[in-house]
Amino acid sequence: MGAAQWIATQGITQWTHYLDGSGKADLVEAISRGEVYLFMREGAPVGTISLAMLPSEWDQVIWGEAAADGGAGYVHRLAVARAAAGTGVGEAMLDWAEGRVRAEGGQFLRLDCVAENEGLNRYYARRFQARGEAANIGMRFRRWEKALG
């Protein structure tokens, strides 16, 4: 079962655009920009993450004026294969993203997630600072940020 399917079984309305196919174009564009990374373990994919050093239209809506300041990397589509859940893959991908942003001279790592996804928000709260909520596409999203200085 894929990440989007599993999330849907949990009653969380996140990533439904991947299930109905309407998110395909955004994903293809992110791949073509070189922002999508696949993490492997022993020859098998265990996770994926998208990392952008420039804020997308989405990020500009979610982060407002903070996105215009520059100096941040933006994480999207962080997903861990169900078989690798709980093995530190997510933490390793976030560590990698922090290192990439630092190497590019960035000062912050930012991400957002659906506000109703309490489990994921608890996960992010372990290493990020909450930066409020924003609305987009008729939903609420929590903003998370980590200073890298």
Legacy VTK file of the C-alpha trace (Angstrom):
# vtk DataFile Version 3.0
C-alpha trace
ASCII
DATASET POLYDATA
POINTS 149 float
0.000 0.000 0.000
1.353 3.435 -0.938
1.680 6.349 1.473
-1.287 8.255 0.036
-3.497 5.162 0.252
-2.421 4.430 3.826
-3.091 8.032 4.905
-6.573 7.798 3.387
-7.281 4.611 5.371
-6.496 6.604 8.515
-9.288 9.058 7.661
-6.874 11.898 6.866
-7.618 14.001 3.807
-4.042 14.550 2.722
-2.552 13.681 -0.663
-5.936 12.797 -2.149
-4.754 14.563 -5.314
-2.225 11.740 -5.783
-4.936 9.126 -5.459
-7.241 10.753 -8.016
-4.370 11.642 -10.387
-4.775 15.416 -10.193
-1.359 15.801 -8.510
0.568 14.034 -11.257
1.575 17.201 -13.122
2.991 18.824 -9.966
5.020 15.718 -9.188
6.342 15.435 -12.759
7.377 19.109 -12.651
9.182 18.606 -9.309
11.014 15.609 -10.766
12.042 17.612 -13.836
13.419 20.371 -11.572
15.530 17.781 -9.735
13.682 18.244 -6.428
12.536 14.655 -5.829
14.818 12.126 -4.134
14.379 8.419 -3.565
16.027 6.796 -0.570
17.130 3.197 -0.903
18.092 0.502 1.590
19.617 -2.745 0.383
18.468 -2.033 -3.164
14.844 -1.336 -2.241
13.113 2.051 -2.069
12.257 2.978 1.525
11.325 6.642 1.256
11.027 9.729 -0.838
11.329 13.443 -0.182
11.089 16.565 -2.289
13.373 19.456 -1.426
13.161 22.859 -3.100
15.497 25.778 -2.464
13.052 28.237 -4.001
9.519 28.620 -2.644
6.805 27.301 -4.942
3.445 29.003 -5.413
2.173 26.679 -2.692
4.942 27.764 -0.303
4.240 31.414 -1.034
0.594 30.951 -0.035
1.417 28.897 3.069
4.405 30.959 4.259
3.388 34.424 3.017
6.049 37.083 3.460
8.462 34.631 5.094
8.765 32.839 1.719
9.876 36.092 0.072
12.809 36.445 2.479
14.716 33.543 0.886
17.254 31.476 2.765
15.016 28.453 3.289
14.610 24.990 1.867
11.104 23.556 1.561
10.277 19.899 2.151
7.320 18.328 0.380
6.032 14.802 -0.187
8.026 13.157 2.607
6.890 9.531 2.589
8.248 6.343 4.098
7.397 2.893 2.761
5.102 1.148 5.242
7.593 -1.727 5.543
10.257 0.772 6.680
8.043 2.737 9.098
9.609 3.176 12.518
13.142 2.384 11.334
14.480 5.958 11.237
14.076 6.521 7.498
12.063 9.715 7.975
14.630 11.118 10.412
17.447 10.221 8.011
15.709 11.995 5.131
15.155 15.111 7.248
18.811 15.023 8.379
19.822 14.798 4.723
17.545 17.722 3.810
19.014 19.860 6.600
22.506 19.122 5.308
21.555 20.036 1.748
19.974 23.324 2.817
23.013 24.209 4.941
25.330 23.390 2.019
23.312 25.796 -0.148
23.667 28.527 2.481
20.089 28.238 3.709
19.142 29.258 7.215
15.845 27.389 7.628
14.195 24.118 6.729
10.430 24.486 6.347
7.497 22.205 5.729
3.769 22.072 6.222
1.239 19.353 6.789
-2.499 18.995 7.158
-3.473 20.419 10.544
-5.813 17.485 11.286
-2.981 14.936 10.957
-2.106 14.940 14.655
0.291 12.007 14.466
2.389 13.668 11.794
2.285 16.994 13.615
3.574 15.294 16.789
6.366 13.761 14.715
7.420 17.134 13.307
7.165 18.822 16.717
10.102 16.707 17.897
12.539 18.638 15.704
10.749 21.701 14.290
9.222 24.834 15.763
5.532 25.433 15.085
4.989 28.564 13.019
1.208 28.795 13.047
-1.320 27.684 10.497
-2.353 28.769 7.041
-5.254 27.885 4.775
-5.102 26.713 1.183
-7.408 24.658 -1.042
-10.100 24.840 1.630
-7.953 23.115 4.275
-5.795 24.147 7.236
-2.076 23.423 7.267
0.426 23.670 10.107
3.732 25.310 9.326
6.941 23.880 10.756
10.387 25.462 10.645
13.865 24.576 11.868
16.599 27.186 12.167
19.830 25.728 10.824
22.239 28.300 12.267
LINES 1 150
149 0 1 2 3 4 5 6 7 8 9 10 11 12 13 14 15 16 17 18 19 20 21 22 23 24 25 26 27 28 29 30 31 32 33 34 35 36 37 38 39 40 41 42 43 44 45 46 47 48 49 50 51 52 53 54 55 56 57 58 59 60 61 62 63 64 65 66 67 68 69 70 71 72 73 74 75 76 77 78 79 80 81 82 83 84 85 86 87 88 89 90 91 92 93 94 95 96 97 98 99 100 101 102 103 104 105 106 107 108 109 110 111 112 113 114 115 116 117 118 119 120 121 122 123 124 125 126 127 128 129 130 131 132 133 134 135 136 137 138 139 140 141 142 143 144 145 146 147 148
